[in-house]
Amino acid sequence: MMALLQRVRHARVEVAGVVVGEIGPGLLVLLCAERGDTEVQGDKLLAKILKLRIFNDAAGKMNHSVQNMDGLGQPGGLLLVSQFTLAADASGGNRPGFTAAAAPDEGMRLYDHVVARARTLHPLVQTGVFGADMQLSLLNDGPVTIPLRVSPA
């Protein structure tokens, strides 16, 4: 399972012109389930996302997680968006292949699992719509963009 994290000042996702998810300061997380992934990988990836210290402390050092953005316990937003294109393989030509991505039904099941788990562990969770044509708007803070991958067991 993989994710692309972007530290943001704000982010939102729209479907057909309607805002379906929006956060202030926090993390925009693009999620991709790969073939062979299970809930175990989803749980490990989410744990890493929530604990990753990529928010600045008073000295400007990346020392705080999205769960404690200000060092005083204030959580940031978490916007989780499914994105199977993270599994793209463009090594064989100019049109990427996506065979490494989980099948749509399995991808949705794993995405829903991560979202449900995130909502039990973090107070500010928003989402996109799995499989929809979505438009993302964001203001990357830093910029800070970090890829994460958790391999199958």
Phi, psi and chi 1 to 4 in degrees:
 res  aa     phi    psi   chi1   chi2   chi3   chi4
   1 MET       -  143.9 -167.7  161.7 -132.9      -
   2 MET  -137.0  160.8   67.6  176.0   83.0      -
   3 ALA  -147.2  152.9      -      -      -      -
   4 LEU  -119.8  116.5 -176.8   68.5      -      -
   5 LEU   -99.6  136.9  -78.8   61.7      -      -
   6 GLN  -128.0  122.4  -64.4 -173.2   68.3      -
   7 ARG   -74.3  125.4 -173.6  177.3   76.4 -179.4
   8 VAL  -127.3  153.0  -62.2      -      -      -
   9 ARG   -79.3  -35.2  -62.2  -98.0  176.9  105.0
  10 HIS  -164.0  155.5   56.5   81.4      -      -
  11 ALA  -154.9  151.3      -      -      -      -
  12 ARG  -150.5  157.2   73.3  178.6 -174.0 -171.3
  13 VAL  -127.1  135.7   59.0      -      -      -
  14 GLU  -120.3  147.7  -63.7 -179.8   21.5      -
  15 VAL  -129.2  121.9  175.0      -      -      -
  16 ALA    53.4   39.7      -      -      -      -
  17 GLY    80.6    2.5      -      -      -      -
  18 VAL  -110.0  128.9  175.6      -      -      -
  19 VAL   -70.9  121.5  175.2      -      -      -
  20 VAL  -108.4  -15.6  -64.1      -      -      -
  21 GLY  -157.3  139.0      -      -      -      -
  22 GLU  -155.5  137.5 -173.5  169.6   22.1      -
  23 ILE  -134.8  159.2   61.2  168.3      -      -
  24 GLY   -88.0 -141.5      -      -      -      -
  25 PRO   -57.6  136.4  -22.5   32.1      -      -
  26 GLY   160.9 -142.6      -      -      -      -
  27 LEU  -123.6  129.7  -68.8  176.0      -      -
  28 LEU   -93.0  123.7  167.7   61.2      -      -
  29 VAL  -121.0  115.8  179.6      -      -      -
  30 LEU   -91.7  122.6  -55.0  175.5      -      -
  31 LEU  -112.0  140.4  -73.4  171.5      -      -
  32 CYS  -138.7  122.8  177.7      -      -      -
  33 ALA   -90.3  136.6      -      -      -      -
  34 GLU  -108.6  160.4  -63.6  176.5  -80.7      -
  35 ARG   -54.2  134.6  -68.0 -169.5 -174.3  -79.7
  36 GLY    91.0   -9.4      -      -      -      -
  37 ASP   -70.2  152.6  -76.3  -16.9      -      -
  38 THR  -132.6 -179.7   67.1      -      -      -
  39 GLU   -60.2  -28.9  -69.3   87.5   -9.2      -
  40 VAL   -59.8  -46.1  171.5      -      -      -
  41 GLN   -65.3  -39.2  -76.5   81.5   35.6      -
  42 GLY   -61.2  -43.0      -      -      -      -
  43 ASP   -65.7  -42.1  -68.8  -14.8      -      -
  44 LYS   -64.2  -42.9  -74.0 -179.1 -177.4  178.6
  45 LEU   -64.5  -44.7 -173.5   62.7      -      -
  46 LEU   -62.4  -42.1  179.0   61.0      -      -
  47 ALA   -58.9  -42.6      -      -      -      -
  48 LYS   -65.6  -43.4 -174.8   71.9  165.8  178.5
  49 ILE   -59.1  -46.3  -69.9  166.0      -      -
  50 LEU   -70.7  -26.2  -67.0  175.1      -      -
  51 LYS  -101.9  -11.3  -57.7 -117.8 -179.3  -90.0
  52 LEU   -61.3  123.8 -163.2   63.4      -      -
  53 ARG   -90.5   91.5  -62.5 -175.4  -34.6 -179.5
  54 ILE  -128.2   12.3   59.5  173.7      -      -
  55 PHE  -107.7  140.2  -68.0   90.4      -      -
  56 ASN   -73.1  143.6  -65.8  -15.9      -      -
  57 ASP   -88.7 -173.6   62.6   14.6      -      -
  58 ALA   -61.4  -25.3      -      -      -      -
  59 ALA   -89.5    1.1      -      -      -      -
  60 GLY    84.7    8.1      -      -      -      -
  61 LYS   -92.5  139.1 -175.3  174.1 -179.0  178.2
  62 MET   -68.7  101.6  -72.2 -172.8 -168.9      -
  63 ASN  -134.7   -6.3 -122.7   -9.1      -      -
  64 HIS  -120.1  149.0  -60.5  -56.8      -      -
  65 SER   -95.5  172.8   71.8      -      -      -
  66 VAL   -64.2  -20.9   70.8      -      -      -
  67 GLN   -80.1  -15.7  -67.5 -172.7  -54.2      -
  68 ASN  -148.4   60.5 -177.5   21.7      -      -
  69 MET   -61.4  -32.6  -77.9 -177.6   39.3      -
  70 ASP  -102.8    1.6   63.5   -4.4      -      -
  71 GLY    80.7   -1.7      -      -      -      -
  72 LEU  -116.5   13.5  -58.2  172.0      -      -
  73 GLY    97.4    1.3      -      -      -      -
  74 GLN   -78.3  117.4 -178.5   63.7   39.0      -
  75 PRO   -80.1  155.2   29.8  -33.5      -      -
  76 GLY  -100.1  173.8      -      -      -      -
  77 GLY   -77.2  155.6      -      -      -      -
  78 LEU  -131.9  113.4 -166.4   59.8      -      -
  79 LEU  -110.0  110.4  178.9   55.1      -      -
  80 LEU  -100.9  122.0  -57.4  173.2      -      -
  81 VAL  -128.9  128.1  177.6      -      -      -
  82 SER   -72.4  139.8   62.1      -      -      -
  83 GLN  -153.8   90.3 -173.0  163.0   -4.1      -
  84 PHE   -65.3  -19.7   78.3   94.0      -      -
  85 THR   -68.1  -10.5   60.4      -      -      -
  86 LEU   -63.4  -22.1  -70.8  177.0      -      -
  87 ALA   -87.9   12.7      -      -      -      -
  88 ALA   -60.3  141.1      -      -      -      -
  89 ASP  -121.7  110.6  177.2    4.9      -      -
  90 ALA  -109.6   19.7      -      -      -      -
  91 SER   -74.3  -21.7   63.5      -      -      -
  92 GLY   -98.0    6.1      -      -      -      -
  93 GLY   159.7 -157.0      -      -      -      -
  94 ASN   -98.0   -9.0  -65.8  -35.3      -      -
  95 ARG  -108.1  116.8 -180.0 -176.4  -65.0 -178.5
  96 PRO   -67.1  149.1   19.7  -25.7      -      -
  97 GLY  -105.2  154.7      -      -      -      -
  98 PHE  -126.3   27.3  -57.9  101.3      -      -
  99 THR   -66.3  -20.8   57.7      -      -      -
 100 ALA   -75.8  -18.6      -      -      -      -
 101 ALA   -72.3  147.8      -      -      -      -
 102 ALA   -62.5  151.5      -      -      -      -
 103 ALA   -57.4  150.8      -      -      -      -
 104 PRO   -52.0  -44.4  -28.3   35.7      -      -
 105 ASP   -65.6  -38.8   58.4  -23.1      -      -
 106 GLU   -71.5  -40.3 -173.4   65.1    5.8      -
 107 GLY   -59.5  -43.6      -      -      -      -
 108 MET   -65.8  -40.8 -176.7  165.5   77.7      -
 109 ARG   -61.1  -43.9 -173.0 -177.9   69.9   74.1
 110 LEU   -71.5  -39.4  -69.1  169.0      -      -
 111 TYR   -60.0  -48.1  171.9   74.7      -      -
 112 ASP   -60.3  -37.5  -72.0  -15.5      -      -
 113 HIS   -62.1  -48.0  170.9   80.6      -      -
 114 VAL   -63.2  -42.5  170.7      -      -      -
 115 VAL   -61.9  -47.7  167.6      -      -      -
 116 ALA   -61.2  -43.3      -      -      -      -
 117 ARG   -65.2  -42.2 -172.8   82.7  174.8  121.4
 118 ALA   -58.9  -40.5      -      -      -      -
 119 ARG   -67.7  -21.8  -73.2 -172.6  167.2  138.7
 120 THR   -84.8  -21.0   66.6      -      -      -
 121 LEU  -106.2  -15.2  -61.8  172.3      -      -
 122 HIS  -140.3  136.9 -166.5   74.2      -      -
 123 PRO   -79.2  -18.3   27.8  -34.5      -      -
 124 LEU  -123.1   82.9  -54.7  170.5      -      -
 125 VAL  -119.4  128.2  177.2      -      -      -
 126 GLN  -124.9  162.9  -65.4  -77.2  -56.8      -
 127 THR  -141.5  166.6   67.0      -      -      -
 128 GLY   -90.6 -159.6      -      -      -      -
 129 VAL  -121.0  117.0  176.0      -      -      -
 130 PHE   -54.8  131.0 -173.9   91.1      -      -
 131 GLY    78.6   -4.4      -      -      -      -
 132 ALA   -83.5  159.6      -      -      -      -
 133 ASP   -80.2  107.8 -179.5   18.7      -      -
 134 MET  -113.5  149.5  -64.5  176.9  -83.3      -
 135 GLN  -116.5  126.9  -69.6   70.2   50.5      -
 136 LEU  -106.2  138.2  -64.3  172.5      -      -
 137 SER  -124.4  134.5  -58.0      -      -      -
 138 LEU  -155.9  157.4   64.5  124.4      -      -
 139 LEU  -119.1  102.4  179.9   58.6      -      -
 140 ASN   -69.1  134.1 -166.5  -47.7      -      -
 141 ASP  -101.2  109.2 -176.7   17.1      -      -
 142 GLY   135.4  -70.2      -      -      -      -
 143 PRO   -74.0  144.3   28.1  -31.6      -      -
 144 VAL  -126.0  115.6  173.7      -      -      -
 145 THR  -134.6  124.9  -57.3      -      -      -
 146 ILE  -132.3  123.4  -63.2  177.4      -      -
 147 PRO   -84.6  140.8   27.8  -29.5      -      -
 148 LEU  -130.3  144.3  -67.4  177.0      -      -
 149 ARG  -142.4  136.1  173.1  178.0 -110.1  135.6
 150 VAL  -118.2  119.3  176.1      -      -      -
 151 SER   -78.7  154.2  -60.5      -      -      -
 152 PRO   -58.3  149.8  -23.0   32.1      -      -
 153 ALA   -63.7      -      -      -      -      -
